[in-house]
Amino acid sequence: MSKHFTILVGSVLGASEYVADALSNTLKEKGFDADIQLEPDFDAIASDSTWIVCTSTHGAGDLPDNIQPFANQLKGKDLSGINAYIIGLGDSSYDTFCFGAMTMETLLKDGNATLLAAPFHIDVLNHPIPEDEAVVWLENTVV
């Protein structure tokens, strides 16, 4: 497994950023390198890095504005060398629950990236502090 992680954040209200910070801190405590991209750019990601895509859903099931350009960069790209995890934040009272994370999952799979685990969807109705759930998932799944 790569010793380096890049956390790619899609956020509107900041919850995904809190999750990214918590994940980064946990990875560093475990001896890994981690960096966070709040304006993800494909060309700025280290080639040997494992991706953790952490995104909320905005509006009618859309990706947040800050990660949309990155999603566009992935369309039609060969991602066969990429290893990734996906964390989605959402509210299950909406019928578009975690659609942002599902969009990223589709883009990664279409590009032949390897998902190292099933996407983890956090329902903020049940888990009002999603970073706590994300850290538990990280410790049980990744490190």
C-alpha positions as CSV (number, residue, x, y, z in Angstrom):
1,M,0.0,0.0,0.0
2,S,1.1,3.5,-0.8
3,K,2.5,5.4,2.2
4,H,1.0,8.6,0.7
5,F,-2.6,9.6,0.6
6,T,-4.2,12.5,-1.2
7,I,-7.6,13.5,0.2
8,L,-9.7,15.1,-2.5
9,V,-12.5,17.2,-1.0
10,G,-15.9,18.2,-2.4
11,S,-17.5,20.5,0.1
12,V,-20.2,23.2,0.3
13,L,-20.7,23.9,4.0
14,G,-17.4,22.5,5.3
15,A,-18.3,19.1,6.8
16,S,-16.2,17.3,4.2
17,E,-13.3,19.5,5.1
18,Y,-13.6,18.5,8.8
19,V,-13.7,14.9,7.7
20,A,-10.6,15.4,5.5
21,D,-8.7,17.1,8.4
22,A,-9.6,14.2,10.8
23,L,-8.6,11.6,8.2
24,S,-5.3,13.4,7.5
25,N,-4.5,13.7,11.2
26,T,-5.2,10.0,11.8
27,L,-3.1,8.9,8.8
28,K,-0.2,11.0,10.0
29,E,-0.5,9.5,13.5
30,K,-0.2,6.1,11.8
31,G,3.0,7.1,10.0
32,F,1.5,7.9,6.6
33,D,1.9,11.0,4.5
34,A,-1.3,12.8,3.7
35,D,-2.2,16.0,1.9
36,I,-5.6,17.6,1.3
37,Q,-6.7,19.2,-1.9
38,L,-9.7,21.6,-1.4
39,E,-9.6,22.5,-5.1
40,P,-8.7,19.1,-6.5
41,D,-6.5,19.1,-9.6
42,F,-5.6,15.8,-11.3
43,D,-2.2,17.1,-12.4
44,A,-1.2,18.1,-8.9
45,I,-1.7,14.6,-7.3
46,A,1.4,12.6,-6.7
47,S,1.4,9.6,-9.0
48,D,2.2,7.1,-6.2
49,S,-0.6,8.5,-4.0
50,T,-3.7,6.6,-2.9
51,W,-6.8,8.8,-3.3
52,I,-9.5,9.3,-0.7
53,V,-12.3,11.2,-2.3
54,C,-14.4,12.8,0.3
55,T,-17.5,14.6,-1.0
56,S,-20.9,15.9,0.0
57,T,-23.8,16.3,-2.4
58,H,-25.2,19.7,-3.4
59,G,-28.5,20.8,-4.8
60,A,-30.3,18.2,-6.8
61,G,-27.7,15.5,-6.4
62,D,-24.8,17.5,-7.8
63,L,-21.1,17.6,-6.9
64,P,-20.0,20.6,-4.9
65,D,-18.7,23.4,-7.1
66,N,-15.1,23.1,-5.8
67,I,-14.8,19.4,-7.0
68,Q,-16.7,19.7,-10.3
69,P,-13.7,20.8,-12.4
70,F,-11.8,17.8,-11.0
71,A,-14.7,15.5,-12.0
72,N,-14.6,17.0,-15.5
73,Q,-10.8,16.2,-15.6
74,L,-11.5,12.5,-14.9
75,K,-14.0,12.1,-17.8
76,G,-12.5,9.9,-20.5
77,K,-9.2,9.6,-18.6
78,D,-7.4,6.3,-18.1
79,L,-7.2,5.9,-14.4
80,S,-6.0,2.3,-14.3
81,G,-3.0,3.1,-12.1
82,I,-5.2,4.8,-9.5
83,N,-6.1,3.2,-6.1
84,A,-8.9,5.0,-4.3
85,Y,-11.4,5.1,-1.5
86,I,-14.6,7.1,-1.5
87,I,-16.4,8.7,1.4
88,G,-19.8,10.3,0.8
89,L,-21.6,12.7,3.2
90,G,-25.3,13.0,2.8
91,D,-28.7,13.4,4.4
92,S,-30.9,10.3,3.9
93,S,-34.0,12.5,4.1
94,Y,-33.2,13.5,0.5
95,D,-33.7,11.2,-2.4
96,T,-30.3,12.3,-3.8
97,F,-28.5,10.8,-0.7
98,C,-24.8,10.6,-1.5
99,F,-25.3,11.2,-5.2
100,G,-22.0,13.3,-5.2
101,A,-20.1,10.2,-4.0
102,M,-21.9,8.0,-6.5
103,T,-20.9,10.3,-9.3
104,M,-17.3,10.1,-8.3
105,E,-17.5,6.3,-8.0
106,T,-18.9,6.1,-11.6
107,L,-16.1,8.4,-12.9
108,L,-13.4,6.3,-11.2
109,K,-14.9,3.0,-12.3
110,D,-15.3,4.3,-15.9
111,G,-11.6,5.2,-15.9
112,N,-10.7,1.7,-14.6
113,A,-9.4,3.0,-11.2
114,T,-9.3,0.4,-8.5
115,L,-11.6,1.0,-5.5
116,L,-9.9,-0.5,-2.5
117,A,-13.2,-0.8,-0.5
118,A,-16.9,-0.3,-1.0
119,P,-17.7,3.4,-0.9
120,F,-18.5,4.6,2.6
121,H,-21.7,6.7,2.8
122,I,-22.2,8.7,6.1
123,D,-25.7,9.8,6.9
124,V,-25.4,13.0,8.8
125,L,-29.0,12.5,10.2
126,N,-27.6,9.5,12.2
127,H,-24.1,10.8,12.6
128,P,-24.1,14.5,13.2
129,I,-20.3,14.5,13.6
130,P,-19.3,12.7,10.4
131,E,-15.6,12.9,11.0
132,D,-15.9,10.5,14.0
133,E,-17.5,7.9,11.7
134,A,-14.9,8.5,9.0
135,V,-12.0,8.0,11.4
136,V,-13.5,4.7,12.7
137,W,-14.0,3.6,9.0
138,L,-10.4,4.6,8.2
139,E,-9.0,2.6,11.1
140,N,-11.0,-0.5,10.3
141,T,-10.7,-0.3,6.5
142,V,-7.5,1.4,5.5
143,V,-4.8,1.5,8.2
